[in-house]
Amino acid sequence: MTDPSTSPPSPEAGPPAPEAQPSPAPGPSNPAVDHRPWSLWSIASMVCATLLVPPFCLIAPILGLAGLSEARYKKYRGGRLAAGGVVLGFLATVGWTIIAVQVAAGTRPLLLHGPVETLNAGVNGNLEVFQRGFWGPGREAPEAEAERFLAGLRARHGRVISSQQAEDQPDSVADPVEEGQARIRYEMKFERGAAAVEAVFVQHAPGRPLPWVLRWRSIRVIGPAGEDLEYPPIPAPAPAGSSSGDDGIGSDEGPGS
């Protein structure tokens, strides 16, 4: 008797059907597509934070908090982006606050008392510190020009003993200065008497990554009868009637004309 379990399959039955394979679960190798919308607050927060300059770094944490709210309650995408904008914007704001406090602390004594340290450094013979107190032509002027000014200052006035802002200040309309600069008049007491000093202070220069300068552009010690000492010296104006044709270039006249 034949065992049914060992009998060959019937030709009409055909090949066995393949077993069904389970579909792979979503994971790192097969990520599921996230159709949730992005939070525009989160994107704006990160963009403002990466600029790292006021006022953008100031509003980045506010935008980030709005993005976190959307990610939590509305299930929007961008929660990590918003958190990064909050942290980066906060750090940038703290950094700029520290810089602003340091600038204010350094600006106040200079504005109140004037270029006392700069003048005394020059009178004491420290030419490098003297020129480092200037911005622009005063810093780049030849050492001979600085020595000439300091020699006159030593002979006429000496060291600065005390200084304060004068009550009558220059008219900014009649005698304007460039943006970010201020012309200030001081009453200074020197070793050989008192004198008025007028100085131009450069607080910031537009167009620089860090705009603060906190240097002097010029100093003028006002003396009697117009005997002023000024550094850097003002170039003498060209003589009246001088022209570019005085050197003979382009002239049609010959030697015998």
TIKOL-305419 format. One record per residue: residue number from 1; chain; residue in three letters; x, y, z of N, C-alpha, C in turn. Coordinates in nm, 2 decimals. Example, Ala and Ser with C-alpha at 12.3 -4.5 7.8 and 13.67 -1.06 7.14 Angstrom:
2
1  A  ALA  1.32  -0.57  0.78  1.23  -0.45  0.78  1.32  -0.33  0.78
2  A  SER  1.28  -0.22  0.71  1.37  -0.11  0.71  1.29  0.00  0.79
***
This chain:
257
1  A  MET  0.08  -0.12  0.00  0.00  0.00  0.00  0.09  0.13  0.00
2  A  THR  0.06  0.22  -0.09  0.14  0.34  -0.10  0.11  0.44  0.00
3  A  ASP  0.21  0.51  0.06  0.19  0.61  0.17  0.16  0.74  0.09
4  A  PRO  0.04  0.80  0.13  0.01  0.92  0.06  0.10  1.04  0.08
5  A  SER  0.17  1.04  0.19  0.26  1.15  0.22  0.38  1.15  0.13
6  A  THR  0.42  1.03  0.08  0.54  1.02  0.00  0.51  1.02  -0.15
7  A  SER  0.38  1.03  -0.19  0.35  1.02  -0.33  0.39  1.15  -0.40
8  A  PRO  0.43  1.14  -0.53  0.47  1.26  -0.60  0.35  1.35  -0.62
9  A  PRO  0.38  1.48  -0.64  0.27  1.57  -0.66  0.20  1.55  -0.80
10  A  SER  0.08  1.58  -0.80  0.01  1.56  -0.93  0.05  1.67  -1.03
11  A  PRO  0.07  1.63  -1.15  0.11  1.73  -1.25  0.01  1.85  -1.26
12  A  GLU  -0.11  1.83  -1.24  -0.21  1.94  -1.25  -0.20  2.04  -1.14
13  A  ALA  -0.14  2.00  -1.03  -0.13  2.09  -0.91  -0.04  2.21  -0.93
14  A  GLY  0.06  2.20  -1.01  0.15  2.32  -1.04  0.25  2.34  -0.93
15  A  PRO  0.34  2.44  -0.94  0.44  2.46  -0.84  0.38  2.53  -0.72
16  A  PRO  0.44  2.51  -0.60  0.38  2.56  -0.48  0.39  2.72  -0.48
17  A  ALA  0.29  2.78  -0.42  0.28  2.93  -0.41  0.39  2.98  -0.32
18  A  PRO  0.46  3.09  -0.35  0.56  3.15  -0.26  0.50  3.20  -0.14
19  A  GLU  0.57  3.19  -0.03  0.52  3.24  0.10  0.53  3.39  0.10
20  A  ALA  0.43  3.45  0.16  0.42  3.60  0.17  0.52  3.65  0.26
21  A  GLN  0.60  3.75  0.21  0.71  3.82  0.30  0.65  3.94  0.37
22  A  PRO  0.68  3.95  0.49  0.63  4.08  0.56  0.70  4.20  0.51
23  A  SER  0.62  4.31  0.50  0.67  4.44  0.45  0.77  4.50  0.55
24  A  PRO  0.88  4.55  0.51  0.98  4.61  0.60  0.92  4.73  0.67
25  A  ALA  0.95  4.73  0.80  0.90  4.84  0.89  0.98  4.97  0.86
26  A  PRO  0.92  5.08  0.87  1.00  5.21  0.85  1.11  5.22  0.95
27  A  GLY  1.23  5.26  0.91  1.35  5.27  0.99  1.46  5.35  0.92
28  A  PRO  1.58  5.34  0.97  1.69  5.41  0.91  1.71  5.37  0.77
29  A  SER  1.70  5.23  0.74  1.72  5.19  0.61  1.61  5.21  0.51
30  A  ASN  1.49  5.24  0.57  1.37  5.27  0.49  1.29  5.38  0.55
31  A  PRO  1.34  5.50  0.55  1.28  5.61  0.62  1.14  5.64  0.56
32  A  ALA  1.05  5.67  0.65  0.92  5.71  0.61  0.92  5.85  0.57
33  A  VAL  0.84  5.89  0.47  0.83  6.02  0.42  0.75  6.10  0.52
34  A  ASP  0.81  6.22  0.56  0.74  6.30  0.66  0.67  6.41  0.57
35  A  HIS  0.54  6.41  0.57  0.46  6.50  0.50  0.41  6.62  0.58
36  A  ARG  0.46  6.64  0.70  0.42  6.75  0.79  0.49  6.88  0.73
37  A  PRO  0.42  6.99  0.74  0.47  7.12  0.69  0.58  7.17  0.78
38  A  TRP  0.67  7.25  0.73  0.78  7.31  0.80  0.73  7.44  0.87
39  A  SER  0.78  7.46  0.99  0.74  7.58  1.06  0.83  7.70  1.00
40  A  LEU  0.76  7.80  0.95  0.83  7.92  0.90  0.90  8.00  1.01
41  A  TRP  0.84  7.99  1.13  0.91  8.06  1.24  1.04  8.00  1.27
42  A  SER  1.05  7.87  1.27  1.18  7.80  1.30  1.28  7.83  1.19
43  A  ILE  1.24  7.84  1.07  1.34  7.87  0.96  1.39  8.01  0.98
44  A  ALA  1.29  8.11  1.00  1.33  8.25  1.02  1.42  8.26  1.14
45  A  SER  1.40  8.19  1.25  1.48  8.20  1.37  1.62  8.16  1.34
46  A  MET  1.64  8.05  1.27  1.78  8.01  1.24  1.85  8.10  1.14
47  A  VAL  1.78  8.15  1.04  1.84  8.25  0.95  1.88  8.37  1.03
48  A  CYS  1.80  8.43  1.11  1.84  8.55  1.19  1.95  8.52  1.29
49  A  ALA  1.95  8.40  1.35  2.06  8.37  1.44  2.19  8.35  1.37
50  A  THR  2.20  8.30  1.25  2.33  8.28  1.18  2.39  8.41  1.13
51  A  LEU  2.31  8.52  1.13  2.36  8.65  1.09  2.45  8.71  1.20
52  A  LEU  2.42  8.67  1.32  2.51  8.71  1.44  2.53  8.86  1.47
53  A  VAL  2.44  8.94  1.41  2.45  9.08  1.43  2.32  9.14  1.47
54  A  PRO  2.32  9.24  1.56  2.19  9.31  1.59  2.13  9.37  1.47
55  A  PRO  2.00  9.38  1.46  1.90  9.34  1.55  1.85  9.19  1.53
56  A  PHE  1.92  9.12  1.43  1.87  8.99  1.39  1.89  8.89  1.51
57  A  CYS  2.01  8.90  1.57  2.03  8.80  1.68  1.94  8.83  1.80
58  A  LEU  1.88  8.95  1.81  1.79  8.98  1.92  1.65  8.92  1.90
59  A  ILE  1.61  8.91  1.77  1.47  8.86  1.75  1.48  8.71  1.72
60  A  ALA  1.60  8.65  1.70  1.60  8.51  1.67  1.54  8.42  1.78
61  A  PRO  1.57  8.45  1.91  1.51  8.36  2.02  1.36  8.38  2.02
62  A  ILE  1.31  8.50  1.99  1.16  8.51  1.99  1.10  8.43  1.88
63  A  LEU  1.16  8.44  1.76  1.11  8.35  1.65  1.12  8.21  1.68
64  A  GLY  1.23  8.17  1.74  1.25  8.03  1.78  1.15  7.98  1.87
65  A  LEU  1.11  8.06  1.97  1.01  8.01  2.07  0.87  7.99  1.99
66  A  ALA  0.84  8.08  1.90  0.72  8.06  1.82  0.73  7.93  1.74
67  A  GLY  0.85  7.90  1.68  0.87  7.78  1.61  0.86  7.65  1.70
68  A  LEU  0.91  7.66  1.82  0.89  7.55  1.91  0.75  7.52  1.95
69  A  SER  0.67  7.63  1.96  0.53  7.62  1.99  0.45  7.55  1.88
70  A  GLU  0.49  7.58  1.76  0.42  7.52  1.64  0.46  7.37  1.63
71  A  ALA  0.59  7.34  1.66  0.64  7.20  1.65  0.57  7.12  1.76
72  A  ARG  0.54  7.18  1.87  0.48  7.10  1.99  0.33  7.08  1.97
73  A  TYR  0.26  7.19  1.94  0.12  7.18  1.95  0.05  7.16  1.81
74  A  LYS  0.12  7.20  1.70  0.07  7.18  1.57  0.14  7.07  1.49
75  A  LYS  0.24  7.01  1.56  0.31  6.90  1.50  0.38  6.94  1.37
76  A  TYR  0.43  7.06  1.37  0.50  7.10  1.25  0.65  7.05  1.26
77  A  ARG  0.72  7.05  1.15  0.86  7.02  1.14  0.94  7.14  1.18
78  A  GLY  1.06  7.12  1.23  1.15  7.23  1.25  1.18  7.26  1.40
79  A  GLY  1.14  7.16  1.49  1.16  7.18  1.63  1.31  7.20  1.67
80  A  ARG  1.40  7.11  1.61  1.54  7.13  1.64  1.60  7.25  1.58
81  A  LEU  1.55  7.29  1.46  1.59  7.42  1.40  1.56  7.53  1.49
82  A  ALA  1.44  7.53  1.54  1.40  7.64  1.63  1.48  7.65  1.76
83  A  ALA  1.51  7.53  1.81  1.59  7.53  1.93  1.73  7.58  1.91
84  A  GLY  1.79  7.54  1.79  1.92  7.60  1.75  1.92  7.75  1.74
85  A  GLY  1.81  7.80  1.68  1.80  7.95  1.66  1.79  8.02  1.79
86  A  VAL  1.72  7.96  1.89  1.71  8.02  2.02  1.84  8.02  2.09
87  A  VAL  1.92  7.91  2.09  2.05  7.91  2.16  2.15  8.00  2.09
88  A  LEU  2.16  7.99  1.96  2.26  8.07  1.89  2.22  8.22  1.90
89  A  GLY  2.10  8.26  1.89  2.06  8.40  1.90  2.09  8.45  2.04
90  A  PHE  2.06  8.37  2.14  2.09  8.41  2.28  2.24  8.43  2.30
91  A  LEU  2.32  8.34  2.26  2.46  8.35  2.27  2.52  8.48  2.20
92  A  ALA  2.47  8.50  2.08  2.51  8.62  2.01  2.47  8.75  2.08
93  A  THR  2.35  8.75  2.14  2.30  8.87  2.21  2.38  8.89  2.33
94  A  VAL  2.42  8.79  2.40  2.50  8.80  2.52  2.64  8.86  2.48
95  A  GLY  2.70  8.81  2.37  2.83  8.86  2.33  2.82  9.00  2.29
96  A  TRP  2.72  9.05  2.22  2.71  9.19  2.18  2.69  9.28  2.30
97  A  THR  2.61  9.22  2.40  2.59  9.30  2.52  2.72  9.33  2.59
98  A  ILE  2.81  9.22  2.60  2.94  9.24  2.67  3.02  9.34  2.60
99  A  ILE  3.02  9.34  2.46  3.10  9.43  2.38  3.05  9.57  2.40
100  A  ALA  2.92  9.59  2.40  2.86  9.72  2.42  2.89  9.78  2.56
101  A  VAL  2.89  9.70  2.66  2.93  9.75  2.80  3.07  9.79  2.80
102  A  GLN  3.16  9.71  2.74  3.30  9.75  2.74  3.33  9.88  2.66
103  A  VAL  3.26  9.89  2.55  3.27  10.01  2.47  3.23  10.14  2.54
104  A  ALA  3.11  10.12  2.61  3.06  10.23  2.69  3.15  10.27  2.81
105  A  ALA  3.21  10.17  2.87  3.30  10.19  2.98  3.43  10.26  2.93
106  A  GLY  3.47  10.23  2.81  3.59  10.29  2.75  3.57  10.43  2.69
107  A  THR  3.45  10.45  2.65  3.41  10.58  2.59  3.39  10.69  2.69
108  A  ARG  3.33  10.66  2.80  3.29  10.77  2.89  3.41  10.85  2.94
109  A  PRO  3.52  10.79  3.00  3.63  10.87  3.04  3.70  10.95  2.93
110  A  LEU  3.70  10.89  2.81  3.76  10.97  2.70  3.68  11.09  2.67
111  A  LEU  3.55  11.08  2.67  3.47  11.19  2.63  3.47  11.30  2.74
112  A  LEU  3.47  11.26  2.87  3.47  11.35  2.98  3.60  11.43  3.00
113  A  HIS  3.71  11.36  2.99  3.84  11.42  3.02  3.93  11.44  2.90
114  A  GLY  3.90  11.39  2.78  3.98  11.42  2.66  4.10  11.34  2.65
115  A  PRO  4.19  11.38  2.56  4.31  11.30  2.53  4.42  11.32  2.63
116  A  VAL  4.40  11.30  2.76  4.50  11.33  2.86  4.61  11.22  2.85
117  A  GLU  4.57  11.10  2.85  4.67  10.99  2.84  4.75  11.00  2.72
118  A  THR  4.69  11.03  2.60  4.76  11.04  2.48  4.87  11.15  2.48
119  A  LEU  4.83  11.27  2.53  4.92  11.38  2.54  5.03  11.35  2.63
120  A  ASN  5.00  11.30  2.75  5.11  11.28  2.85  5.20  11.17  2.80
121  A  ALA  5.15  11.07  2.73  5.24  10.97  2.68  5.34  11.03  2.58
122  A  GLY  5.30  11.12  2.50  5.39  11.19  2.41  5.49  11.28  2.48
123  A  VAL  5.44  11.35  2.58  5.53  11.44  2.65  5.64  11.36  2.72
124  A  ASN  5.60  11.24  2.77  5.70  11.16  2.84  5.79  11.08  2.74
125  A  GLY  5.77  11.10  2.61  5.87  11.04  2.51  5.82  10.91  2.45
126  A  ASN  5.70  10.87  2.49  5.65  10.74  2.43  5.57  10.77  2.30
127  A  LEU  5.65  10.78  2.19  5.59  10.82  2.07  5.49  10.71  2.01
128  A  GLU  5.52  10.59  2.04  5.44  10.48  1.99  5.30  10.49  2.05
129  A  VAL  5.29  10.50  2.18  5.16  10.51  2.25  5.09  10.64  2.21
130  A  PHE  5.16  10.75  2.19  5.10  10.87  2.14  5.03  10.86  2.01
131  A  GLN  5.10  10.80  1.91  5.04  10.78  1.78  4.93  10.68  1.78
132  A  ARG  4.94  10.58  1.86  4.84  10.48  1.87  4.71  10.53  1.92
133  A  GLY  4.71  10.64  1.99  4.59  10.71  2.03  4.51  10.78  1.92
134  A  PHE  4.56  10.78  1.80  4.49  10.85  1.69  4.44  10.75  1.59
135  A  TRP  4.35  10.80  1.51  4.28  10.72  1.40  4.30  10.80  1.27
136  A  GLY  4.35  10.73  1.17  4.36  10.80  1.04  4.50  10.87  1.02
137  A  PRO  4.50  10.99  0.98  4.62  11.06  0.95  4.72  11.08  1.07
138  A  GLY  4.66  11.09  1.19  4.74  11.11  1.30  4.82  10.99  1.34
139  A  ARG  4.77  10.87  1.30  4.84  10.75  1.33  4.94  10.72  1.22
140  A  GLU  4.92  10.76  1.10  5.01  10.73  0.99  5.10  10.85  0.96
141  A  ALA  5.10  10.96  1.03  5.19  11.07  1.01  5.33  11.03  1.04
142  A  PRO  5.43  11.09  0.97  5.57  11.07  1.00  5.60  11.10  1.14
143  A  GLU  5.70  11.03  1.20  5.74  11.05  1.34  5.79  11.20  1.36
144  A  ALA  5.85  11.25  1.25  5.90  11.39  1.26  5.79  11.49  1.29
145  A  GLU  5.67  11.47  1.23  5.56  11.56  1.26  5.51  11.54  1.40
146  A  ALA  5.51  11.42  1.45  5.47  11.40  1.59  5.57  11.46  1.69
147  A  GLU  5.70  11.44  1.66  5.80  11.50  1.74  5.80  11.65  1.74
148  A  ARG  5.76  11.71  1.63  5.75  11.86  1.62  5.64  11.91  1.71
149  A  PHE  5.53  11.84  1.70  5.41  11.88  1.79  5.44  11.86  1.94
150  A  LEU  5.51  11.75  1.97  5.53  11.73  2.11  5.64  11.82  2.17
151  A  ALA  5.74  11.86  2.08  5.84  11.95  2.13  5.78  12.09  2.16
152  A  GLY  5.69  12.13  2.08  5.62  12.26  2.11  5.53  12.24  2.24
153  A  LEU  5.47  12.13  2.25  5.38  12.10  2.37  5.47  12.10  2.50
154  A  ARG  5.58  12.04  2.50  5.67  12.04  2.61  5.72  12.18  2.65
155  A  ALA  5.76  12.26  2.54  5.81  12.39  2.57  5.71  12.49  2.62
156  A  ARG  5.59  12.48  2.57  5.49  12.58  2.61  5.40  12.54  2.72
157  A  HIS  5.37  12.41  2.73  5.26  12.37  2.83  5.31  12.26  2.93
158  A  GLY  5.38  12.16  2.88  5.42  12.05  2.97  5.31  11.94  2.98
159  A  ARG  5.32  11.87  3.09  5.22  11.76  3.11  5.08  11.81  3.14
160  A  VAL  4.98  11.73  3.12  4.85  11.76  3.16  4.82  11.72  3.30
161  A  ILE  4.78  11.82  3.38  4.75  11.79  3.52  4.60  11.75  3.54
162  A  SER  4.51  11.82  3.48  4.37  11.79  3.49  4.30  11.84  3.37
163  A  SER  4.18  11.78  3.34  4.10  11.82  3.22  3.95  11.79  3.25
164  A  GLN  3.87  11.88  3.19  3.73  11.86  3.19  3.67  11.93  3.06
165  A  GLN  3.55  11.89  3.03  3.48  11.95  2.91  3.45  12.09  2.94
166  A  ALA  3.46  12.18  2.84  3.43  12.32  2.85  3.28  12.34  2.84
167  A  GLU  3.23  12.45  2.90  3.09  12.47  2.90  3.05  12.52  2.76
168  A  ASP  3.13  12.60  2.69  3.10  12.64  2.55  3.16  12.54  2.45
169  A  GLN  3.08  12.46  2.38  3.12  12.36  2.29  3.11  12.42  2.15
170  A  PRO  3.20  12.36  2.06  3.19  12.41  1.92  3.05  12.38  1.85
171  A  ASP  3.02  12.47  1.76  2.89  12.46  1.69  2.91  12.35  1.59
172  A  SER  2.83  12.24  1.60  2.84  12.13  1.51  2.78  12.16  1.37
173  A  VAL  2.70  12.26  1.36  2.64  12.30  1.24  2.74  12.39  1.16
174  A  ALA  2.80  12.48  1.23  2.90  12.57  1.16  3.03  12.50  1.13
175  A  ASP  3.07  12.40  1.22  3.19  12.33  1.20  3.17  12.18  1.21
176  A  PRO  3.11  12.12  1.10  3.07  11.98  1.11  3.18  11.88  1.10
177  A  VAL  3.16  11.76  1.14  3.26  11.66  1.13  3.19  11.54  1.06
178  A  GLU  3.27  11.43  1.03  3.21  11.32  0.97  3.12  11.24  1.06
179  A  GLU  3.05  11.14  1.00  2.96  11.06  1.08  3.04  10.97  1.17
180  A  GLY  2.99  10.96  1.30  3.05  10.88  1.40  3.16  10.96  1.47
181  A  GLN  3.18  11.09  1.45  3.28  11.17  1.51  3.22  11.29  1.58
182  A  ALA  3.29  11.34  1.68  3.24  11.45  1.76  3.36  11.55  1.79
183  A  ARG  3.33  11.68  1.77  3.43  11.78  1.81  3.40  11.83  1.95
184  A  ILE  3.50  11.82  2.04  3.48  11.85  2.18  3.59  11.94  2.23
185  A  ARG  3.55  12.04  2.31  3.64  12.14  2.36  3.66  12.11  2.51
186  A  TYR  3.79  12.11  2.56  3.82  12.08  2.69  3.90  12.20  2.75
187  A  GLU  3.89  12.21  2.88  3.97  12.31  2.96  4.07  12.23  3.04
188  A  MET  4.20  12.24  2.99  4.30  12.16  3.05  4.40  12.24  3.13
189  A  LYS  4.44  12.19  3.24  4.54  12.25  3.33  4.67  12.18  3.30
190  A  PHE  4.77  12.25  3.25  4.90  12.20  3.23  5.00  12.24  3.34
191  A  GLU  5.12  12.19  3.33  5.22  12.23  3.42  5.25  12.38  3.42
192  A  ARG  5.24  12.44  3.30  5.27  12.58  3.29  5.15  12.67  3.27
193  A  GLY  5.04  12.62  3.31  4.92  12.70  3.30  4.80  12.63  3.23
194  A  ALA  4.69  12.70  3.22  4.57  12.65  3.16  4.57  12.68  3.01
195  A  ALA  4.50  12.60  2.94  4.48  12.62  2.80  4.35  12.54  2.75
196  A  ALA  4.29  12.60  2.64  4.18  12.53  2.58  4.23  12.43  2.48
197  A  VAL  4.17  12.31  2.48  4.21  12.21  2.38  4.08  12.16  2.31
198  A  GLU  4.09  12.16  2.18  3.98  12.11  2.09  4.03  11.98  2.02
199  A  ALA  3.95  11.88  2.04  3.98  11.75  1.99  3.86  11.69  1.91
200  A  VAL  3.89  11.61  1.81  3.79  11.54  1.73  3.80  11.39  1.77
201  A  PHE  3.69  11.34  1.83  3.69  11.20  1.88  3.61  11.11  1.78
202  A  VAL  3.67  11.00  1.74  3.61  10.91  1.65  3.56  10.79  1.73
203  A  GLN  3.42  10.79  1.74  3.36  10.68  1.81  3.34  10.55  1.73
204  A  HIS  3.30  10.57  1.61  3.29  10.45  1.52  3.31  10.49  1.38
205  A  ALA  3.35  10.40  1.29  3.37  10.42  1.15  3.28  10.33  1.07
206  A  PRO  3.19  10.38  1.00  3.09  10.30  0.92  3.17  10.21  0.82
207  A  GLY  3.11  10.09  0.80  3.17  10.00  0.70  3.27  9.90  0.75
208  A  ARG  3.30  9.91  0.88  3.40  9.81  0.94  3.32  9.70  1.00
209  A  PRO  3.37  9.57  1.01  3.30  9.46  1.07  3.27  9.50  1.22
210  A  LEU  3.37  9.55  1.29  3.35  9.60  1.42  3.37  9.75  1.42
211  A  PRO  3.26  9.83  1.42  3.27  9.97  1.38  3.34  10.06  1.48
212  A  TRP  3.35  10.01  1.61  3.40  10.10  1.71  3.55  10.13  1.69
213  A  VAL  3.59  10.26  1.71  3.72  10.30  1.70  3.78  10.35  1.83
214  A  LEU  3.71  10.45  1.89  3.75  10.51  2.02  3.89  10.56  2.01
215  A  ARG  3.92  10.65  1.91  4.05  10.71  1.90  4.03  10.86  1.86
216  A  TRP  4.14  10.93  1.87  4.13  11.08  1.83  4.17  11.10  1.69
217  A  ARG  4.10  11.18  1.62  4.14  11.21  1.48  4.23  11.33  1.48
218  A  SER  4.21  11.43  1.57  4.30  11.55  1.57  4.29  11.61  1.71
219  A  ILE  4.40  11.68  1.74  4.41  11.76  1.87  4.46  11.89  1.84
220  A  ARG  4.40  12.00  1.89  4.45  12.13  1.88  4.45  12.20  2.01
221  A  VAL  4.58  12.24  2.05  4.60  12.31  2.18  4.60  12.46  2.14
222  A  ILE  4.49  12.53  2.19  4.47  12.67  2.15  4.56  12.76  2.23
223  A  GLY  4.65  12.83  2.17  4.74  12.92  2.24  4.71  13.07  2.22
224  A  PRO  4.78  13.16  2.29  4.75  13.30  2.27  4.80  13.36  2.14
225  A  ALA  4.72  13.45  2.09  4.76  13.52  1.96  4.77  13.42  1.85
226  A  GLY  4.68  13.32  1.85  4.68  13.23  1.74  4.79  13.13  1.73
227  A  GLU  4.87  13.12  1.84  4.98  13.03  1.84  4.93  12.89  1.88
228  A  ASP  4.86  12.83  1.79  4.80  12.69  1.82  4.90  12.58  1.79
229  A  LEU  4.89  12.47  1.86  4.96  12.35  1.83  4.86  12.25  1.78
230  A  GLU  4.88  12.19  1.66  4.78  12.10  1.61  4.84  11.98  1.56
231  A  TYR  4.78  11.86  1.59  4.83  11.73  1.54  4.71  11.65  1.50
232  A  PRO  4.72  11.59  1.38  4.82  11.60  1.28  4.81  11.74  1.21
233  A  PRO  4.92  11.79  1.16  4.91  11.93  1.10  4.82  11.93  0.98
234  A  ILE  4.76  12.05  0.96  4.67  12.07  0.85  4.76  12.11  0.73
235  A  PRO  4.75  12.04  0.61  4.83  12.08  0.50  4.80  12.22  0.46
236  A  ALA  4.91  12.29  0.42  4.89  12.43  0.38  4.82  12.44  0.25
237  A  PRO  4.73  12.53  0.23  4.66  12.54  0.10  4.75  12.58  -0.01
238  A  ALA  4.71  12.54  -0.13  4.79  12.58  -0.25  4.79  12.73  -0.27
239  A  PRO  4.90  12.78  -0.32  4.90  12.93  -0.35  4.80  12.97  -0.45
240  A  ALA  4.74  13.09  -0.43  4.64  13.14  -0.52  4.70  13.16  -0.66
241  A  GLY  4.62  13.12  -0.76  4.66  13.14  -0.90  4.75  13.02  -0.95
242  A  SER  4.78  12.92  -0.87  4.86  12.81  -0.92  4.77  12.72  -1.00
243  A  SER  4.83  12.66  -1.10  4.75  12.57  -1.19  4.84  12.46  -1.23
244  A  SER  4.78  12.36  -1.29  4.86  12.24  -1.33  4.94  12.27  -1.45
245  A  GLY  4.92  12.39  -1.52  5.00  12.42  -1.64  5.13  12.50  -1.60
246  A  ASP  5.16  12.52  -1.48  5.28  12.60  -1.44  5.40  12.53  -1.47
247  A  ASP  5.40  12.39  -1.48  5.52  12.32  -1.51  5.56  12.31  -1.65
248  A  GLY  5.48  12.37  -1.74  5.51  12.37  -1.88  5.46  12.26  -1.96
249  A  ILE  5.39  12.16  -1.89  5.34  12.05  -1.97  5.22  12.09  -2.05
250  A  GLY  5.22  12.06  -2.17  5.11  12.09  -2.26  5.11  12.23  -2.31
251  A  SER  5.22  12.31  -2.28  5.22  12.45  -2.33  5.27  12.45  -2.47
252  A  ASP  5.22  12.54  -2.55  5.26  12.55  -2.69  5.37  12.65  -2.70
253  A  GLU  5.41  12.73  -2.60  5.51  12.83  -2.61  5.64  12.76  -2.61
254  A  GLY  5.73  12.81  -2.70  5.87  12.76  -2.70  5.96  12.83  -2.62
255  A  PRO  6.09  12.80  -2.61  6.18  12.86  -2.52  6.20  13.01  -2.56
256  A  GLY  6.19  13.04  -2.69  6.22  13.18  -2.73  6.09  13.27  -2.73
257  A  SER  5.98  13.22  -2.70  5.86  13.30  -2.71  5.84  13.39  -2.59
***
